[in-house]
Amino acid sequence: MLRKILLFAMAATVAVITVTAALAYDVPDVIVLERPKGNQALNSWVTPVKFPHGFHAIRQACRDCHHKESDKTLGQFVGCRQCHTDDNPNEASGFYRAWHSPGPPSCLGCHTRMRTEGGKNPVGCTTACHKPKK
């Protein structure tokens, strides 16, 4: 019995430390994702994306999107463009595919998977990300 209590206390302590450390990071509420300068638009209706980062940050583990993070870089998140540098939309690890690949960790891939599991998250281009200009 004492062993169970000690294990529970240790687990609770680790959980508190983890949550406290996560709250210590400066998490931007909204990030505007824009097509890289000089990169031609694929369609005329494509607009910059106001990504609700804070909303996602409290619902998803950081590593789900910042998938190249490690224990050594925890809290020093790198921007998507730092790794996803290629502007060719057909390049598997390029900037476009970071958002539009059919599977996670891309936005479209994650939203599509959650939608098939019964979620109500948006998946349409202009209804989810690229809001039409008013």
Buried (B, 14 or more C-beta within 10 A) or exposed (E): EEEEEEEEEEEEEEEEEEEEEBEEEEBEEEBEBEBEEEEEEEEEEEBEBEBEBEEBBEEEEBEEBBEEBEEEEBEEBEEBEEEBEBBEEEEEEBBBBBBBBEEBBBBBBBBBBBEEEEEEEEBEBEEBBBEEEE
